[in-house]
């Protein structure tokens, strides 16, 4: 008998027919004697619908009320799934984030899990063999208000709960059957990985892969929790996210990730003096605008330079407003924007011990006539910024160059 946490995403619970399918899968696991906690997302499209309702009501809505509204989708799903399970003869009970409770920080809209009280769940596992169906994405702040964990937060709910109840595994059910070497919708020869390390998955998630939320991977890595990504629609093994030591032979490059949620900003002819970077990025940080890639051009005369960086497309207008507001302090000549760019990244733990990975990336892109605008690196990834029109060509070329194509 194992203790498992099963998480079902929005496409998996999109309607009553799919909820029925999910319930029968849960019943099969429960019938094998496993202790089960199930995390559910809102039905597909519901969160977007609720977010748009809030924005239509007010462009600057109180985030505490925003959380009350957008968290309601998960409540509907959890209640419906518990009802169907009960009809199938499985003892089940739905739980909201405030009922356990899932205690979080007070950052409404993007709270972080601090602790989960699990004594009652454990008692019901043992005494009643009850399946707990929990609304993902939800939490409770110290002030008694409902919080949400950010988009994709049900992944974090699942991993956090699995760690709290010391689960043997956390299975993330989604509309794909695992983690691929690249986006199979773009790269036809992409192949499913049997295993991937926490570090690689963390990079892939942060670089644009939408399979798992970044914070859920961080939690899994912290607690050394085995996570499996698998399909809701096919009954076959998925991809395991595990410690590096559990992978016998590590490929140099495990995957090619991409992101279209990129915008490039360039400040031209700014004073090249100590503190200029802090003067630029300080106000952006104060406005809660995340900066990704940064490049400062070499100053030939020691007086004037250019600074280029990227932000998400959704934050581009706010970033430009902040920079315009601080123009007198920054003393730049012009402010240039480009939201027609894409980030392409090669990721692999094996890169740490192999030379020539960057050279192969740059040579491959050059051979395809793709210009590199910005470069950033870490121990296990290299990211470049290119024109978005070249994204698909870049992904396919790099996938082949690193020997990732399926036979």
Secondary structure as UniProt FT lines:
FT   STRAND          3..8
FT   HELIX           10..13
FT   HELIX           16..31
FT   TURN            32..33
FT   STRAND          35..40
FT   TURN            44..45
FT   HELIX           46..57
FT   TURN            59..60
FT   HELIX           63..70
FT   HELIX           72..87
FT   TURN            88..89
FT   STRAND          92..95
FT   HELIX           97..100
FT   STRAND          102..104
FT   TURN            108..109
FT   STRAND          113..116
FT   HELIX           119..128
FT   STRAND          131..135
FT   TURN            136..137
FT   STRAND          138..140
FT   TURN            142..143
FT   STRAND          146..148
FT   TURN            151..152
FT   HELIX           153..164
FT   TURN            165..166
FT   STRAND          169..174
FT   TURN            184..186
FT   TURN            188..189
FT   STRAND          195..197
FT   HELIX           198..206
FT   TURN            207..208
FT   HELIX           214..223
FT   STRAND          227..231
FT   STRAND          239..242
FT   HELIX           244..246
FT   STRAND          255..271
FT   TURN            274..275
FT   HELIX           276..286
FT   TURN            287..288
FT   STRAND          294..296
FT   STRAND          304..311
FT   HELIX           313..315
FT   HELIX           316..325
FT   HELIX           327..330
FT   STRAND          334..347
FT   HELIX           349..353
FT   HELIX           357..367
FT   TURN            368..369
FT   STRAND          374..378
FT   TURN            379..380
FT   STRAND          381..387
FT   HELIX           388..390
FT   HELIX           391..401
FT   TURN            402..403
//
